[in-house]
Amino acid sequence: MTTATTPTPTFDLGGDLTVHRLGYGAMQLTGDGVWGEPADRANAVRVVQAAVEQGVDFIDTADSYGPVVSEQIIADALHPYADGLVVATKAGLTRTGPGEWIPVGRPAYLKQQVELSLRNLKVDRIDLIQLHRIDSEVPLADQLGAFAELKEQGKVRHVGVSEVSVDELKAAREITEIVSVQNLYNLTNRQSQDVLDYATAEGIAFIPWFPIATGDLAKPDSPVAAVAKELDASPSQVALAWLLAKSPVILPIPGTKSLDHLAENLGAAQLTLTDDEIARLDAIA
């Protein structure tokens, strides 16, 4: 199985934050349903530390993961942060219980949550704050305007959005500079292909959440399994390598609670897919 210690491809997030294109998504650090404390907090801390030790310099979290649990674990594991480490977080989804997510985009709420994230992450400025979901009951200008104000105050460096259409992304860019978009996208779900195409053309970071979705595709007779066998890699590594090959603006953020799976995921950065292999994987959808 292919493993790696340092992911190699990089991207200039916002034009001034150079990060390796294979990051770490911190949603799974919490308890079941992305709610409460993990069963083994010490292990969660070790996984985050191991990610950075193995070359990860882009970590994605959210105030709603736990809530606050993920941000606090990251701070416990890594503060004071190493130079060059970028920690992105999100605001805009509130929680009422395990597996429950409710958009709240009132400016006062978003500002409050950013202040809490600053405290929980133990930072003076958030490198990348992302609107977790657009609240249909609040004007988008008010939602992103809250982040723009915090950016002017020096509490936020860059602003991103999540789960948006191309038209929504264009509208967001008229309100404030948008350096990233985080949408669902993987081998089996390419409903955001048009958003990826737009982001690629505009040089905007595209952060696919749920980047590994092999499922039945990992069966012995599947194209993913076949390519994985040829490369002496795992299906998950192939799925991630496919993402990295799709566009230079893609920053996958696979998450895990397992040290072994972490090393496996990071090994994807060392895979080089041929045009034929990419075409075979493209044909899955």
C-alpha positions in Angstrom: 0.0 0.0 0.0 1.3 3.4 -0.9 2.0 5.8 2.0 3.6 9.2 2.2 5.1 11.5 4.7 4.8 14.8 2.8 2.0 15.6 0.3 3.6 17.4 -2.6 1.1 19.4 -4.7 0.4 23.0 -3.4 -2.1 25.8 -3.9 -1.9 29.5 -3.0 -5.1 29.9 -1.0 -6.2 33.5 -1.3 -3.0 34.2 -3.2 -0.9 34.4 0.0 -1.3 31.1 1.9 0.6 28.3 0.3 -0.8 25.0 1.4 -0.4 21.4 0.3 -3.4 20.3 -1.6 -4.2 17.3 0.5 -5.5 18.5 3.9 -7.4 17.1 6.8 -11.1 17.5 7.6 -11.8 17.6 11.3 -15.5 16.7 11.4 -14.9 13.1 12.5 -13.0 14.1 15.6 -16.2 14.5 17.6 -18.8 11.9 18.9 -21.4 10.1 16.9 -23.6 12.3 14.8 -20.9 15.0 14.9 -22.1 15.6 18.4 -20.3 15.8 21.7 -16.9 14.5 22.8 -15.2 11.6 21.0 -15.0 8.2 22.7 -11.2 8.7 22.9 -10.2 12.3 23.0 -6.5 11.5 23.5 -6.6 9.5 20.2 -8.3 12.4 18.5 -5.5 14.7 19.6 -2.9 12.2 18.4 -4.5 12.0 15.0 -4.4 15.8 14.5 -0.8 15.9 15.6 0.1 13.1 13.3 -1.6 14.8 10.3 0.7 17.8 10.8 3.8 15.6 11.4 3.1 13.9 8.1 3.0 17.1 6.1 -0.6 18.4 6.4 -0.7 22.2 6.6 -4.4 22.8 5.9 -7.0 21.7 8.4 -10.7 22.3 7.9 -13.2 22.4 10.8 -16.4 24.2 11.9 -17.9 25.7 15.0 -20.8 23.3 14.6 -18.6 20.1 14.8 -19.4 19.1 18.3 -20.4 21.9 18.6 -17.0 23.5 19.4 -15.4 20.1 20.2 -13.4 19.8 17.0 -12.0 23.4 17.3 -11.0 22.7 20.9 -9.3 19.4 20.0 -7.3 21.1 17.3 -6.1 23.8 19.7 -5.3 21.2 22.3 -3.3 19.3 19.8 -1.5 22.0 17.9 -1.4 25.3 19.8 0.9 27.2 19.5 0.6 26.6 15.8 3.5 26.0 13.5 4.4 28.6 11.0 2.6 28.0 7.7 -0.3 25.9 9.3 -3.6 27.1 8.0 -6.7 26.3 10.1 -10.0 27.1 8.3 -13.4 27.0 10.1 -17.0 27.7 9.3 -20.0 29.4 10.8 -23.7 29.4 9.8 -25.1 26.1 11.0 -26.4 25.7 14.5 -27.1 22.4 16.2 -30.0 21.0 18.1 -28.8 17.5 18.5 -26.9 14.6 16.8 -27.1 14.7 13.1 -29.3 17.9 13.1 -28.1 21.0 11.3 -30.0 24.3 11.0 -28.8 27.3 8.9 -28.6 30.6 10.9 -27.2 33.5 9.0 -28.1 36.5 11.1 -25.1 38.8 11.2 -25.0 39.1 14.9 -25.0 35.3 15.3 -22.2 34.9 12.7 -20.1 37.5 14.4 -20.6 35.9 17.7 -19.6 32.5 16.4 -16.5 33.9 14.8 -15.6 35.4 18.2 -16.1 32.0 19.8 -14.0 30.3 17.2 -11.2 32.7 17.8 -11.3 31.8 21.5 -11.7 28.0 20.9 -8.9 27.9 18.3 -6.7 30.2 20.5 -5.9 32.6 17.6 -6.2 36.3 17.0 -7.2 35.9 13.4 -9.0 33.1 11.4 -7.1 32.3 8.2 -10.3 31.2 6.4 -13.9 31.6 7.6 -16.5 29.9 5.5 -20.3 30.5 5.4 -21.3 26.9 6.2 -24.7 27.3 4.6 -26.7 30.2 3.1 -29.6 31.0 5.3 -32.5 31.6 2.9 -34.3 33.9 5.4 -31.4 36.4 5.6 -30.0 38.5 2.6 -26.7 37.0 1.4 -25.2 40.5 1.6 -25.9 40.6 5.3 -24.4 37.2 5.9 -21.2 37.7 4.0 -21.2 41.4 5.1 -20.7 40.2 8.7 -17.5 38.3 7.6 -16.4 41.3 5.6 -16.6 43.5 8.6 -14.6 41.1 10.7 -12.0 41.0 7.9 -11.7 44.8 8.0 -11.2 44.4 11.8 -8.4 42.0 11.3 -10.2 39.0 12.9 -10.6 37.2 9.5 -8.0 36.8 6.8 -10.1 35.2 4.0 -13.7 34.4 3.3 -15.2 31.3 1.7 -18.6 29.7 1.1 -20.0 26.2 1.2 -22.7 24.3 -0.8 -23.5 27.0 -3.3 -24.5 27.1 -7.0 -22.5 29.0 -9.6 -25.0 31.9 -9.4 -24.7 32.0 -5.7 -20.9 32.0 -5.9 -21.0 34.8 -8.4 -23.4 36.8 -6.1 -21.1 36.2 -3.1 -18.1 37.5 -5.0 -20.0 40.8 -5.6 -20.3 41.2 -1.8 -16.7 40.4 -0.7 -13.7 38.5 -2.0 -14.3 34.8 -2.0 -11.2 32.6 -2.0 -12.8 29.1 -1.6 -15.9 27.1 -2.1 -16.6 23.9 -0.3 -19.2 21.6 -2.0 -20.0 17.9 -2.0 -17.9 16.3 -4.8 -16.3 12.9 -5.3 -16.1 10.0 -7.7 -19.7 9.0 -7.4 -21.3 12.5 -6.9 -20.4 15.2 -9.4 -23.5 17.4 -9.0 -21.2 20.4 -8.4 -19.1 19.9 -11.6 -20.3 23.3 -12.9 -19.1 24.9 -9.6 -15.8 23.2 -9.9 -15.4 24.3 -13.5 -16.1 27.9 -12.5 -13.7 27.7 -9.6 -11.0 26.3 -11.8 -11.4 29.1 -14.4 -11.4 31.8 -11.6 -8.6 30.3 -9.5 -10.8 29.8 -6.5 -10.0 26.9 -4.2 -12.5 24.1 -4.4 -12.7 22.0 -1.2 -14.7 18.8 -1.8 -16.3 17.6 1.4 -16.9 13.8 1.6 -14.1 13.3 -0.9 -13.8 9.6 -0.4 -17.0 7.7 -1.5 -15.8 4.4 -2.8 -18.5 2.1 -1.3 -19.4 -0.5 -3.8 -16.8 0.9 -6.1 -14.2 -0.8 -4.0 -15.5 -4.3 -4.9 -12.9 -6.5 -6.7 -14.5 -6.0 -10.1 -14.9 -2.2 -9.9 -12.8 0.2 -11.9 -11.5 1.8 -8.7 -10.3 -1.6 -7.3 -8.7 -2.4 -10.7 -6.8 0.8 -10.8 -5.8 0.5 -7.1 -4.5 -3.0 -7.7 -2.4 -1.8 -10.7 -0.9 1.0 -8.6 -0.4 -1.1 -5.4 -2.7 1.4 -3.7 -6.0 1.4 -1.8 -9.3 2.4 -3.4 -9.4 5.4 -1.1 -6.0 6.6 -2.3 -7.2 6.2 -5.9 -10.4 8.3 -5.2 -8.3 11.1 -3.7 -5.6 10.9 -6.5 -8.5 11.3 -9.0 -9.6 14.4 -7.2 -6.1 15.9 -7.2 -5.9 15.2 -10.9 -9.2 16.7 -11.8 -8.2 20.3 -11.2 -5.2 22.3 -9.7 -7.7 24.2 -7.5 -9.0 21.1 -5.7 -8.0 20.7 -2.0 -9.4 17.4 -0.7 -9.9 17.2 3.1 -10.3 13.5 4.0 -11.1 13.0 7.7 -10.5 10.1 9.9 -10.2 9.0 13.6 -7.6 6.4 12.6 -3.9 6.9 12.5 -3.6 4.1 9.9 -6.3 5.6 7.7 -4.6 9.0 8.0 -1.3 7.6 6.6 -3.2 5.8 3.9 -5.1 8.9 2.8 -2.0 11.1 2.7 -0.4 8.5 0.5 -2.7 9.6 -2.3 -0.5 12.6 -2.9 2.2 10.3 -4.2 0.0 8.6 -6.8 0.3 9.6 -10.4 -2.7 8.6 -12.5 -2.3 8.2 -16.3 -4.7 9.7 -18.8 -6.1 6.2 -19.3 -6.7 5.6 -15.6 -8.3 9.0 -15.2 -10.6 8.2 -18.2 -11.6 4.9 -16.6 -12.5 6.5 -13.4 -14.3 9.4 -15.2 -16.6 6.8 -16.8 -17.9 5.7 -13.4 -20.4 8.6 -13.1 
